[in-house]
Amino acid sequence: MLHSIVTLIVDTVAGLFAVVLLVRFWMQVVRVRPPMTVAHFTFKLSDWLVKPLRRVVPGVGGYDWASLLGALLVAFLSVMLTVWLFFSLPVQLVLLLALLRFIQWIFYGFMGLIIIEVIFSWVNPHAPLAPFIGALTEPLLRPLRRVLPLIGNIDLSPLVALLLLQIGLRLVSAILPGLA
């Protein structure tokens, strides 16, 4: 019982913090400037970790590798807190579990962005955050939009992207069976 409570708390906090770090990295990959409120929230929440990591891992190629490394460190720490404290596992297995959790967060993050974009397109396509979310999902959806035609003026590329991300998530989890 205690393990499940600790796991719930650690996974929730670590997952939300990792999403902020991954969005920070992805914003630089896509070269999108976030709205001021999103930027302020993202940078204020993650600067305490990213700035010291930049001394170790500088930005190369215009990418904020420190944010990506920070998300990986958060995955490692969350696995350590939820698994290693309660079970005696070898460090190699903890590292594999952390890598799996990190990759899962990336897949879930992309799925979340696509779902948010779809909701914006249905509810309020002119919402202030809609262009920002659209810019974040465009690299994922653009290749699919080239292949899939509009059907009845409806874009099915988000649905196909979600399906492909689900397949990718299952493949990654199948690489390390029993760990997911």
N, C-alpha and C positions, 0 to 999 in steps of 0.2 A: 504494500500500500504506500509506504513512504517513497519507494522507488518510483512509482507511477506519478506521485505528486511532484517530486523533484524533477522528473523527466518532463512533465507538462510545463512547469515554470521555466526550466532552463531552455527547453525547445522553443517556447513562445518568445522569450526575451532574445535568445540568440538568433532565432529566425528573423525577427523583425529588424534587429541590428544588422544582420547579414544582408537583408534586402536593401537597406539604406546604403551599405557599402557597395553592393553590386550595382545598384542604380547609379551611384556616383561614378563607378567605373564605366558603365554602359553609356552614360551621358557624354563622356569624353570620346568613347569609341565612335558614337554616332555623330558627334560634334553638334550637339543640340544645347542651346542655352535654356536652362530651366526658368520657370517663373520665379520671381523673387522669393515668394513664400516657400516654395519647394527647395530652392537653393539654400535659403537661410536654415531651414529645418535640417536638410541633408548635411550641410557643412558643420553646423553647430553640433549636431549629434555625433559626427564621426571624426572631426578634426583631432580630438585627443588621441586617437589611435593612428590615423593616417599620417599626420605630420611627423611623429617620431619614426614611423616605418619608412618615410621618404629618405631618411638619412641612410637607411640600409638598402632600400630598393628605390633608386631614383626613377623618375618617369622617363621612359625610352619610347621614341616614336610618337610622342604626344599622348601617350596613354598613362593613366594613373595606376601603375602596377601596385602601388602601396595599398590602394583600396581593395584590389583583388586579393592581395596577400592577407590583408586584414580580415576579409570574409573567410578565407581559408583558416586563419588562426582562430576565428570565432567558432568555426565548425569543429576544429580540433579541441578547443576548450569545452565546448558543449558536449562532445562525445566523452571527453575525460570525466566531466562532472556527472553525466548520466550513466555511463557504462563502467568506466574504470574504477570509480569509487565503490560500486556495489558488486562488481565481478572482477576477478583477477584475470585480465586478459593481457596477452603480450602487446608490447608497444606497437609492433608492426600491424597487428589487427586493429588497434585503436586508430592508427594512421589511415588504414584502408577504410574504416568506418567514417572517419572525418572526411576523407576524399569523396566517398559516396554521398554523404550528407551535403557537402558543398555542391556537388553536381546536381543533386536533387533540388537544392535551393535555386540553382540557375534555371532549371527546367520549370519549376513552379513559379519563379519570378516572371519568366516569359509568358507562361500561361495566364498569370494574373494581369499582366499588361494587356494582353490580347482581349481578355474578358472585359477589362475596364474600357478599352477602345470600342468594343462592340456596344457596351452599355451607353457610352457617350454618343455613338452614332445613332442609336435608337431614341434616346431620351433627349439629349441636347447636344447636337453636333457643334454648336457655337459656344460651348462652355469654355471658360478661360484655360482649363487644363487640357482640353481636347487636342489642340495642335501639338502640345508637348508630348502627350501619350502617343499620338499618331506618329510623331518623329521617332520615338523610341521603338515602335513596332514596325516601322517601315522597312528596315533591313530584313526582317523576318518574312514580311508579307509580300514584298516587291517581287521576289522570284516566283512566288505562287501566283501572283496576279498576272504575270506574263504568260503563264501556262493556262490558268483557269479563266474562261470568259465569264462575263457577267451573265447570270441567268435571271431573266425577268427583272433586270436592273438591280439584282441583289448580288453582293460580293460574297462568295463562299470561301474565299481564301482564309479568313480567320478560323472557320470551322476545320478546314484541312490542316492549317497550322497547329491547331489544338490537338487534332488527331495524331499528327506527326510527332508533336512534343510528348504526347502520352506514350506512343510507341518507343520513342527514344528513352523516356524515363523507365519503361519496363525493361528495355534492353540493358540499360546501365545497372538496374537492380538485379538483372539475371546474371550479370558478370560476377557478382558476389552473392550467390544464393544464400538465403538464410540470414543475411546481414541487414537487409532493408527493413 
